[in-house]
């Protein structure tokens, strides 16, 4: 049996490698068209995806993609033909707004011989943000922040975002006119629906405005006046001169792929894996409690329980943290010092929530070390301060930007 902490870190790196755009994107590149190829996109993997396109596409290209601040690896993701703009996430900023408007302008005036290659990955909803006519940008920023803190899942959040956007929910496609669109998706959403990743700028939205209003009501989110007026009127058209039937979409990497890679790695190390699901959702601390029960009941040892998906945190206090650290703190409390269980939980984009860590790790002595350090674990959980808890124990995992995003990776090792 290898060192448990070392094994879990290696397992996470194996999962990340499976989602590297340099590896997963090239096989899906289409044949160049008669006319121009415009490459546009948004998300935390956008710069790496653009670099992979430049390295492998067989025709001439031009374009612009938007990624999160710091998500350009200057050693390997330099592009010469596709401009990369950095902007804010999870709350949109002026840089993202300006770049998104440039993308809308860039795809106008195309012909049926032209081709738009759209690169979609998680984070694109905030990074490429243009409010619909009549909505104040500051109001949209405030609503983004409220949605992220509300406990709503990503499908619900993006349903609202689409209704308030001049680019999401197929409206970028409408701007492309008769040009054909091919969308490549690195999925960070449970179920891998391309229409949800980055809020589907190139995919027709089928949700009525009533759906967005219902979600805002469900989570008791204050609705700014400009948004309220917009939701009560007709939405922007999605079709115009664009024929969606000519477009194609391919999901090139997803949580299931990284879990399969992790399972293969575990078997090579003599540890039996079990994939518990690639689309887990729910309140992070509650899923942690449930996973503890499953681990304690495990009869096959050594075994590693693998899962992906997107957990949520309903923020009720002012602590720091994200769904991965909150999952682990809930897990540790439920395990109550069980001798034979170690676990890691990290976001594959390198950012747990909005902090500087990807996640953290727990060991059988996590709670004992906390007591020795004078840390009240239940109080940290109640204060939504899982980051502070693991920071003081030295158990945060900090990867920096990974330039990919297939959502959360969790591994619970039972020995």
C-alpha positions in Angstrom: 0.0 0.0 0.0 1.6 3.3 -1.0 1.6 6.4 1.3 -2.0 7.4 1.4 -1.5 11.1 1.1 0.9 10.7 -1.8 -1.4 8.2 -3.5 -4.4 10.6 -3.4 -2.4 13.5 -4.8 -1.1 11.3 -7.6 -4.7 10.2 -8.3 -5.8 13.8 -8.6 -3.0 14.5 -11.1 -4.0 11.5 -13.2 -7.5 12.8 -13.3 -6.4 16.3 -14.4 -4.2 14.8 -17.1 -7.2 13.2 -18.7 -8.8 16.6 -19.1 -5.9 18.4 -20.6 -7.0 20.2 -23.8 -3.7 19.5 -25.4 -4.7 15.8 -25.2 -8.4 15.7 -25.5 -9.1 18.4 -28.1 -7.1 17.6 -31.3 -9.0 14.4 -32.3 -12.2 16.5 -32.5 -11.0 19.3 -34.9 -13.2 19.5 -38.0 -12.1 19.9 -41.6 -11.5 23.5 -42.7 -14.3 25.2 -44.7 -14.2 27.0 -48.0 -14.3 30.3 -46.3 -12.9 31.8 -43.1 -12.6 30.0 -39.8 -13.3 32.2 -36.7 -12.3 30.7 -33.4 -14.1 32.2 -30.3 -14.8 30.9 -26.9 -15.0 31.4 -23.2 -14.1 29.5 -20.0 -11.3 28.5 -17.7 -10.0 26.1 -20.3 -10.3 28.6 -23.2 -6.6 29.6 -23.5 -5.5 26.0 -23.4 -8.1 25.0 -25.9 -7.1 27.8 -28.2 -3.5 26.7 -28.0 -4.5 23.2 -29.0 -6.5 24.5 -32.0 -3.5 26.6 -33.2 -1.2 23.6 -32.8 -3.4 21.1 -34.8 -5.9 22.9 -37.0 -5.2 22.4 -40.7 -6.5 25.7 -42.0 -6.1 29.4 -41.4 -7.7 30.8 -38.3 -8.3 34.0 -36.4 -10.3 34.8 -33.3 -10.6 35.7 -29.7 -11.3 33.7 -26.5 -11.9 34.8 -22.9 -10.5 33.1 -19.8 -10.2 33.8 -16.1 -7.4 36.0 -14.8 -4.3 33.9 -14.4 -5.5 31.1 -16.6 -2.9 31.5 -19.4 0.1 29.2 -18.9 2.8 31.3 -20.5 5.1 28.3 -20.9 2.7 26.4 -23.2 -0.5 28.2 -24.0 0.8 31.1 -26.1 -1.3 31.8 -29.2 -0.4 34.0 -32.1 -3.6 33.9 -34.2 -6.2 33.6 -31.5 -6.2 36.5 -29.0 -6.7 35.6 -25.4 -8.4 38.1 -23.0 -8.4 37.6 -19.3 -11.5 38.6 -17.2 -13.2 38.1 -13.9 -15.0 35.0 -12.5 -17.4 34.3 -10.9 -18.7 37.9 -11.1 -18.4 39.5 -14.6 -16.3 42.6 -15.0 -15.7 45.3 -17.7 -12.9 43.3 -19.3 -15.2 40.4 -20.0 -18.0 42.6 -21.1 -15.7 44.4 -23.6 -14.3 41.2 -24.9 -17.7 39.6 -25.4 -18.9 42.6 -27.4 -15.8 42.2 -29.6 -16.7 38.6 -30.2 -20.2 39.6 -31.2 -18.8 42.1 -33.6 -16.2 39.6 -34.9 -18.8 37.0 -36.0 -21.0 39.5 -37.9 -21.1 39.6 -41.6 -20.1 36.0 -42.2 -21.3 33.9 -45.1 -22.6 30.3 -45.5 -19.0 29.4 -46.6 -17.6 30.6 -43.3 -17.1 28.6 -40.1 -17.2 29.5 -36.4 -15.4 27.2 -34.0 -16.7 27.8 -30.5 -14.7 26.6 -27.5 -16.9 26.2 -24.4 -15.7 25.3 -20.9 -16.8 26.0 -17.3 -16.7 29.6 -16.2 -17.7 30.9 -19.6 -21.0 32.2 -18.3 -19.4 34.8 -16.2 -16.4 35.5 -18.5 -18.5 36.2 -21.6 -21.3 38.4 -20.3 -23.3 40.9 -22.3 -26.6 42.0 -20.7 -29.7 42.0 -22.8 -31.0 45.4 -23.9 -32.4 47.3 -21.0 -30.5 45.5 -18.3 -27.9 47.5 -16.4 -24.5 45.8 -16.2 -24.2 46.5 -12.5 -27.5 44.9 -11.9 -26.4 41.8 -13.8 -23.2 41.7 -11.7 -25.2 41.8 -8.5 -27.5 39.1 -9.7 -24.5 36.8 -10.6 -23.1 37.2 -7.1 -26.4 36.5 -5.5 -27.0 33.4 -7.6 -23.6 32.0 -6.7 -24.2 32.4 -3.0 -27.8 31.2 -3.0 -27.2 27.4 -3.1 -28.8 27.1 -6.6 -27.2 24.4 -8.8 -25.5 25.3 -12.0 -28.4 24.4 -14.3 -30.6 26.7 -12.3 -28.0 29.5 -12.3 -27.5 29.2 -16.0 -31.2 29.2 -16.8 -31.4 32.6 -15.2 -28.2 33.8 -17.0 -29.5 32.8 -20.4 -32.7 34.9 -20.0 -30.7 38.0 -19.2 -28.1 37.8 -21.9 -27.4 39.1 -25.4 -25.0 36.3 -26.0 -26.0 33.2 -24.0 -28.7 30.6 -24.9 -28.0 30.6 -28.6 -27.8 34.4 -29.1 -24.1 34.2 -30.2 -25.2 31.8 -32.9 -27.8 34.2 -34.0 -25.1 36.8 -34.5 -23.2 34.4 -36.7 -25.8 34.6 -39.4 -25.6 31.9 -42.1 -22.1 30.7 -41.0 -21.9 27.1 -39.7 -20.9 26.6 -36.1 -19.0 23.7 -34.5 -18.9 23.7 -30.7 -16.3 21.8 -28.7 -17.2 21.4 -25.0 -15.2 20.6 -22.0 -18.0 19.9 -19.6 -18.1 21.0 -16.0 -21.8 20.3 -15.4 -23.6 17.2 -14.1 -25.2 15.4 -17.0 -22.9 17.1 -19.6 -25.6 19.0 -21.3 -23.8 21.3 -23.8 -26.6 23.9 -23.5 -25.7 24.4 -19.8 -21.9 24.7 -20.2 -21.0 28.4 -20.4 -24.8 28.9 -20.7 -24.8 27.6 -24.3 -24.0 30.7 -26.4 -24.3 28.6 -29.6 -27.2 26.4 -28.6 -30.9 27.5 -28.8 -32.4 28.0 -25.4 -35.8 26.3 -24.9 -36.5 27.7 -21.4 -39.3 30.3 -21.1 -38.7 33.5 -19.1 -41.0 32.1 -16.4 -38.4 29.5 -15.6 -35.9 32.1 -14.7 -38.4 34.0 -12.6 -39.3 30.9 -10.7 -35.7 30.2 -9.8 -35.2 33.7 -8.5 -38.3 33.3 -6.4 -37.3 29.8 -5.2 -34.1 31.2 -3.7 -35.6 34.5 -2.5 -33.1 36.5 -4.6 -33.8 40.3 -4.8 -34.5 41.2 -8.5 -33.2 44.6 -9.7 -35.7 46.7 -11.5 -34.1 46.5 -14.9 -34.1 42.6 -14.7 -37.7 42.5 -13.5 -38.8 44.6 -16.5 -36.8 42.4 -18.9 -38.3 39.1 -17.5 -41.8 40.5 -17.9 -41.4 41.2 -21.6 -40.4 39.3 -24.7 -36.9 37.9 -24.8 -34.4 38.7 -27.5 -34.9 36.5 -30.6 -32.4 33.6 -31.1 -32.9 32.7 -34.7 -32.6 35.7 -37.1 -30.8 34.4 -40.2 -29.1 31.5 -38.4 -29.9 27.8 -39.2 -29.2 25.8 -36.1 -29.8 22.5 -37.9 -26.4 23.0 -39.7 -24.5 23.3 -36.4 -22.6 20.5 -34.6 -21.6 20.0 -31.0 -19.1 17.6 -29.4 -18.3 17.1 -25.7 -14.6 16.3 -25.8 -14.0 15.9 -22.0 -16.2 15.3 -19.0 -16.1 14.1 -15.4 -16.6 10.5 -16.5 -13.4 10.6 -18.4 -11.3 11.8 -15.5 -12.9 9.2 -13.2 -12.1 6.5 -15.6 -8.5 7.6 -15.8 -8.3 7.8 -12.0 -9.8 4.3 -11.7 -7.2 2.9 -14.1 -4.4 4.6 -12.1 -5.7 3.1 -8.9 -5.9 -0.4 -10.3 -2.3 -0.2 -11.4 -1.4 0.7 -7.8 -3.2 -2.4 -6.5 -6.3 -0.5 -5.1 -9.8 -1.5 -6.3 -11.7 1.6 -7.4 -15.5 2.2 -7.4 -17.0 5.0 -9.4 -19.9 6.3 -7.3 -21.2 8.7 -9.9 -19.9 11.4 -12.2 -22.8 13.8 -11.6 -23.3 14.1 -7.8 -25.1 17.1 -6.6 -26.4 18.4 -3.3 -25.3 20.4 -0.2 -21.6 19.7 0.2 -21.6 19.0 3.9 -24.6 16.6 3.6 -22.9 14.7 0.8 -19.8 14.4 3.0 -21.9 12.8 5.7 -23.4 10.4 3.3 -20.0 9.5 1.8 -18.7 8.8 5.3 -21.4 6.2 6.0 -20.6 4.6 2.7 -16.9 4.4 3.5 -17.4 3.0 7.0 -19.6 0.3 5.5 -17.0 -0.7 2.9 -16.0 -4.4 3.1 -13.5 -4.5 0.2 -10.2 -3.1 1.2 -8.1 -1.3 0.0 -10.7 0.5 -2.1 -11.1 4.0 -3.3 -14.5 5.6 -3.8 -14.4 8.0 -6.7 -17.0 10.6 -7.6 -17.5 13.8 -9.6 -20.2 16.4 -10.2 -20.9 19.7 -8.6 -21.8 20.2 -5.0 -23.3 23.4 -3.6 -22.8 25.5 -0.5 -25.6 27.6 0.9 -23.6 30.5 2.4 -25.1 31.6 5.7 -21.9 33.0 7.4 -18.9 35.0 6.4 -16.2 32.4 6.5 -14.0 31.3 3.5 -14.3 28.1 1.6 -15.9 26.2 -1.2 -17.8 23.0 -1.9 -14.7 20.8 -1.8 -13.4 21.9 1.6 -16.9 22.0 3.0 -17.5 18.4 1.7 -14.3 17.3 3.4 -15.1 19.0 6.7 -18.5 17.4 6.8 -16.9 14.0 5.9 -14.2 14.3 8.6 -16.8 15.1 11.3 -19.0 12.2 10.2 -16.0 9.8 10.2 -15.1 10.9 13.7 -11.5 9.8 13.5 -12.0 6.5 11.7 -8.5 5.0 11.5 -8.6 3.7 7.9 -10.1 6.5 5.8 -8.2 9.2 3.9 -9.8 11.5 1.3 -9.1 14.3 -1.2 -11.6 16.6 -2.8 -10.6 19.2 -5.4 -12.0 21.3 -8.2 -10.3 20.4 -11.4 -10.0 24.1 -12.4 -7.7 24.7 -9.4 -10.2 27.0 -7.6 -12.5 25.8 -4.8 -15.3 28.3 -4.9 -13.5 31.6 -5.2 -10.4 30.8 -3.1 -6.8 30.2 -4.1 -6.9 26.4 -3.3 -8.2 23.6 -5.4 -9.4 21.7 -2.4 -7.9 19.9 0.6 -7.1 16.5 2.1 -8.2 14.7 5.3 -6.5 11.9 7.2 -7.6 9.8 10.1 -6.0 12.2 12.6 -7.6 15.4 11.1 -9.9 16.0 14.0 -7.3 15.1 16.6 -4.8 17.5 15.1 -7.5 20.2 15.0 -8.2 19.7 18.7 -4.5 20.0 19.6 -4.4 23.2 17.6 -7.5 24.5 19.4 -9.7 24.4 16.4 -13.4 23.7 16.8 -14.3 21.8 13.7 -18.2 22.1 14.0 -17.8 25.8 14.6 -15.8 26.2 11.4 -18.4 24.3 9.5 -21.2 26.4 10.9 -19.3 29.5 9.9 -18.8 28.3 6.3 -15.0 28.6 7.0 -13.7 25.2 5.8 -10.8 27.1 4.1 -9.7 28.5 7.4 -9.9 25.1 9.1 -7.7 23.3 6.6 -5.4 26.3 6.2 -4.5 26.1 9.8 -3.9 22.4 9.6 -1.7 22.8 6.5 -4.0 20.5 4.5 -5.1 22.8 1.7 -4.2 21.7 -1.8 -3.0 24.6 -4.0 -2.4 23.8 -7.7 -2.7 27.2 -9.2 -4.8 27.5 -12.5 -5.0 24.1 -14.2 -6.4 25.5 -17.5 -9.1 22.9 -17.6 -12.4 22.3 -15.8 -14.4 19.1 -15.5 -15.7 20.0 -12.1 -15.1 18.4 -8.7 -12.9 15.3 -8.2 -13.4 13.4 -5.0 -11.6 10.2 -3.8 -12.2 8.5 -0.5 -9.6 5.8 0.3 -10.5 3.0 2.6 -7.6 0.8 3.7 
